[in-house]
Amino acid sequence: MTAMLPIIEELADAPDHAARGRWLLETPLTVLIRDQVAITRLLSAAGFHEGLAYLAAEIAALSAVRGPDGLAAFTVRMMREHARIGIQVIARGGAGEGQHAAIG
């Protein structure tokens, strides 16, 4: 018996960064917020630096003060989108482990 929730165990059992990237993109944002410490530990242990950056960007965007239009500051939104694009490329297998995804 483990203390991890099944959805977190899926991340722990992910065989590579592409699978971790898909997990990050598909997991509900509430899980990312609620379990960010456990997720950070798993991503760190796997050496998935791009995943850590994506998680940090999502948490920052979800935690940011919003303007009158209901949106976070432009810089926060752009950081989140940049990180998301990178994770999408990795999740599709477009960038090898430890390689940076080319965005352009």
C-alpha positions as a Markdown table, in Angstrom:
| # | Residue | x | y | z |
|---|---|---|---|---|
| 1 | Met | 0.0 | 0.0 | 0.0 |
| 2 | Thr | 1.3 | 3.4 | -0.9 |
| 3 | Ala | 0.4 | 6.9 | 0.3 |
| 4 | Met | 0.2 | 8.3 | -3.2 |
| 5 | Leu | -3.1 | 8.8 | -5.0 |
| 6 | Pro | -3.6 | 6.7 | -8.1 |
| 7 | Ile | -3.3 | 9.7 | -10.4 |
| 8 | Ile | 0.1 | 10.6 | -8.8 |
| 9 | Glu | 1.2 | 7.0 | -9.1 |
| 10 | Glu | 0.6 | 7.3 | -12.8 |
| 11 | Leu | 3.3 | 10.0 | -12.9 |
| 12 | Ala | 5.6 | 8.0 | -10.7 |
| 13 | Asp | 5.3 | 5.0 | -13.1 |
| 14 | Ala | 5.8 | 7.1 | -16.3 |
| 15 | Pro | 8.6 | 5.5 | -18.3 |
| 16 | Asp | 10.0 | 8.6 | -20.0 |
| 17 | His | 9.7 | 12.4 | -20.3 |
| 18 | Ala | 7.1 | 12.1 | -23.1 |
| 19 | Ala | 4.8 | 10.2 | -20.9 |
| 20 | Arg | 5.4 | 12.6 | -18.0 |
| 21 | Gly | 4.7 | 15.5 | -20.4 |
| 22 | Arg | 1.4 | 13.9 | -21.5 |
| 23 | Trp | 0.5 | 13.4 | -17.8 |
| 24 | Leu | 1.2 | 17.0 | -17.0 |
| 25 | Leu | -1.0 | 18.2 | -19.9 |
| 26 | Glu | -3.9 | 15.8 | -19.1 |
| 27 | Thr | -4.0 | 16.1 | -15.4 |
| 28 | Pro | -6.7 | 18.4 | -13.9 |
| 29 | Leu | -5.2 | 21.7 | -12.8 |
| 30 | Thr | -6.6 | 21.2 | -9.3 |
| 31 | Val | -4.4 | 18.1 | -9.0 |
| 32 | Leu | -1.4 | 20.1 | -10.0 |
| 33 | Ile | -2.1 | 22.7 | -7.3 |
| 34 | Arg | -3.1 | 20.3 | -4.6 |
| 35 | Asp | -0.3 | 17.8 | -5.1 |
| 36 | Gln | 2.4 | 20.2 | -6.3 |
| 37 | Val | 4.9 | 19.1 | -3.7 |
| 38 | Ala | 4.7 | 15.4 | -4.6 |
| 39 | Ile | 4.7 | 16.2 | -8.3 |
| 40 | Thr | 7.7 | 18.4 | -7.9 |
| 41 | Arg | 9.6 | 15.6 | -6.1 |
| 42 | Leu | 8.7 | 13.1 | -8.8 |
| 43 | Leu | 9.7 | 15.4 | -11.7 |
| 44 | Ser | 13.0 | 16.3 | -9.9 |
| 45 | Ala | 13.8 | 12.7 | -9.3 |
| 46 | Ala | 13.3 | 12.0 | -13.0 |
| 47 | Gly | 15.5 | 15.0 | -14.0 |
| 48 | Phe | 12.6 | 16.4 | -16.0 |
| 49 | His | 13.5 | 20.1 | -15.8 |
| 50 | Glu | 11.1 | 21.1 | -18.6 |
| 51 | Gly | 8.3 | 19.5 | -16.6 |
| 52 | Leu | 9.3 | 21.4 | -13.5 |
| 53 | Ala | 9.3 | 24.7 | -15.4 |
| 54 | Tyr | 5.8 | 23.9 | -16.8 |
| 55 | Leu | 4.5 | 23.0 | -13.4 |
| 56 | Ala | 5.9 | 26.3 | -12.0 |
| 57 | Ala | 4.3 | 28.3 | -14.8 |
| 58 | Glu | 0.9 | 26.7 | -14.3 |
| 59 | Ile | 1.0 | 27.3 | -10.6 |
| 60 | Ala | 2.2 | 30.9 | -11.1 |
| 61 | Ala | -0.6 | 31.6 | -13.6 |
| 62 | Leu | -3.3 | 30.0 | -11.4 |
| 63 | Ser | -2.1 | 31.9 | -8.3 |
| 64 | Ala | -1.6 | 35.3 | -10.0 |
| 65 | Val | -3.6 | 38.3 | -9.2 |
| 66 | Arg | -6.0 | 39.0 | -12.1 |
| 67 | Gly | -6.9 | 42.2 | -13.7 |
| 68 | Pro | -10.3 | 43.7 | -14.3 |
| 69 | Asp | -10.6 | 41.5 | -17.4 |
| 70 | Gly | -10.2 | 38.4 | -15.3 |
| 71 | Leu | -6.8 | 37.6 | -16.8 |
| 72 | Ala | -3.4 | 37.3 | -15.2 |
| 73 | Ala | -0.7 | 39.8 | -16.4 |
| 74 | Phe | 0.4 | 39.3 | -20.0 |
| 75 | Thr | 3.9 | 38.2 | -18.9 |
| 76 | Val | 2.4 | 35.5 | -16.7 |
| 77 | Arg | 0.2 | 34.3 | -19.5 |
| 78 | Met | 3.1 | 34.2 | -22.0 |
| 79 | Met | 5.3 | 32.3 | -19.6 |
| 80 | Arg | 2.6 | 29.7 | -19.2 |
| 81 | Glu | 2.0 | 29.4 | -22.9 |
| 82 | His | 5.7 | 29.1 | -23.7 |
| 83 | Ala | 6.1 | 26.3 | -21.1 |
| 84 | Arg | 3.0 | 24.6 | -22.4 |
| 85 | Ile | 4.2 | 24.6 | -26.0 |
| 86 | Gly | 7.5 | 23.1 | -24.8 |
| 87 | Ile | 5.7 | 20.3 | -22.9 |
| 88 | Gln | 3.5 | 19.6 | -25.9 |
| 89 | Val | 6.5 | 19.1 | -28.1 |
| 90 | Ile | 8.1 | 16.7 | -25.6 |
| 91 | Ala | 4.8 | 14.9 | -25.0 |
| 92 | Arg | 4.6 | 14.2 | -28.8 |
| 93 | Gly | 8.1 | 12.8 | -28.6 |
| 94 | Gly | 9.6 | 15.8 | -30.6 |
| 95 | Ala | 12.4 | 16.5 | -28.2 |
| 96 | Gly | 14.6 | 13.9 | -26.5 |
| 97 | Glu | 15.2 | 13.8 | -22.8 |
| 98 | Gly | 17.3 | 16.7 | -21.7 |
| 99 | Gln | 16.9 | 18.5 | -25.0 |
| 100 | His | 15.2 | 21.8 | -25.3 |
| 101 | Ala | 12.2 | 21.9 | -27.7 |
| 102 | Ala | 12.6 | 24.4 | -30.5 |
| 103 | Ile | 9.8 | 26.8 | -30.6 |
| 104 | Gly | 9.1 | 28.9 | -33.6 |
